[in-house]
Amino acid sequence: MERVSTDDAERDARVDRHGLSNPLGTIDVAVNRYRLAPGEGFPGGLHAHVDQEEVFYVVEGEATFETLAWWSDADRSSGEPASERGEVTVGEGEAIRFAPGEFQSGRNDSDGDLVALAIGAPRDSEDVRIPLACPECGRGDVRLETGGDEPKLVCPDCGDARVPGACPECGHEDLRVALGEGGRTVVVCQDCGAEFEDPPLRD
């Protein structure tokens, strides 16, 4: 048996996230505790874990999740999602589950703090997808690979690999995929708010 206080757990400097998996010694499940101020979001943009299911439990406040789900691999390969898109608000004492392959991104749209637990199983996810079309073959999602010197967007079908670039408007490096008007996906700069149909890429 292991026991840990969130105050003693490792804290992420970018967002108020305490990783509980390592101090608890979990083998099969990832556990993180978040405290988000109004306007803040969970790390990353709209993404899916192909090899992991995620559950978010709201301890305090409320979370708003953008969601996008393809019905089949054929839909995903065509680049035309026959999908559910939209927003879901999860209140205090409620939980939401995202199956492997379901895209989601969460944020705090309320006036007060959001405290939530994020639980994923299996513990380590190695296949993270972003809902962007491959420019070579048109597949509707690409794999985000972060293991090298710089992150890459790699098509799981044709293998095309691209390196995301900075915002052309302000040079900021933090760009995320989100749902834009009409439920279409857009790339949004987290600094200046500029939106792009396609991600800026490095040469």
Summary of the structure (lengths in Angstrom):
residues: 203
radius of gyration: 17.1
end to end distance: 50.8
largest distance: 51.1
contacts: 598
relative contact order: 0.18
helix: 8%
strand: 42%
